[in-house]
């Protein structure tokens, strides 16, 4: 049985910032941009879920980082 990889909030935040930067450049082909968007949406969903499960209800930092 494969071990479940532990979620790393900080690493996910860094990756989300990278994705936002790549998408803001606007030079990625459509298929790549869609793939990046889906990855970012998944990361954001997981980040919010992790904060909720840990009892941290302040999502302001996440939302600001994604704008």
N, C-alpha and C positions, 0 to 999 in steps of 0.2 A: 504494500500500500504506500502510495506516495505521500510524503509529508506535506501538510498544508502550509503554504508560504505565509508568514506573518505580514500583515498590512503595515506599511510604514507611512504614516501621515505626512511627515516632513518631506520624504522623497517624492511622494505623490504631489505635494504642493509645488516642488521644483519642476517636476515633469509637466504639470498643468501650466505653469508659467512658460515653459518652453513651447508647449503646444499653442498657447495664445500668441506668443511672439511669432511663431511660424505662420499661423493663420493671418495675423495682422499684416505680414509682408505681402500677402496676396499673390505670390508667384508660384504656389504649389498647384499642380494639375488638379482638376476637380476630384478625381478619384482619391488622390492622396489627401486633399483637404477634407473630404468626407470621412476618410479613415481617421484622420487626426481629430476631427470634431467628435466622432463616436468614442474615441479613446478618452478625450477630455470629459465628455459627458459622463462616461462610466466612472472616471476618477472622481469627479465632483460628487456624483451620487454616493460613491463609497466613502468619501471624506465626510459628507454630511451624516451618513448612517453611523460611521464610527464615532463622530462627536456626540450624536444622540445616544448611542449605546453607552458611551462613557459618562453620560449625564451632563455634558457641556452644551448648554442650550444657546450659547452665543455664536451664531454663524456669521457675524459681521465680517470677520477677517477673511473668511472664505469668499463671501460675496464681493468684497472690495477687490480681492485679488483677481477675481474673474471678470471684472469690468474693464 
